[in-house]
Amino acid sequence: QKKQKQKNSAAFTRRSNAPIQAKKSKFNENQKIKQAISKNLNKSMESEMRSRATEGQIKLSKAQEAVAKHNKSVVPSTAKSS
């Protein structure tokens, strides 16, 4: 009789003091949001600190340097003709 009752009972019984899953998932979601915010904040703070350290020195690629050089040479010539 005992064996039959054990077979008919549920395979998994929930503990009465087990944490409620919904609260856990909500907590995890809040933690993920906080981590994402702090990560983005840290990135922006780091970029600001680096820009202040270099004091506006912008490193351009070779293509960007060529464009800047071309623009410098074009602007004065058009200003003279006006």
GIKAJO-V605740 format. One record per pair of residues at least 24 apart in sequence whose C-alpha atoms are under 10 Angstrom apart, sorted by the first residue. I is the first residue (numbers start at 0). GAP is how many residues later the second one is. Records with the same first field share a line. If there is no record, write none. Layout:
I = GAP + GAP
This chain:
none
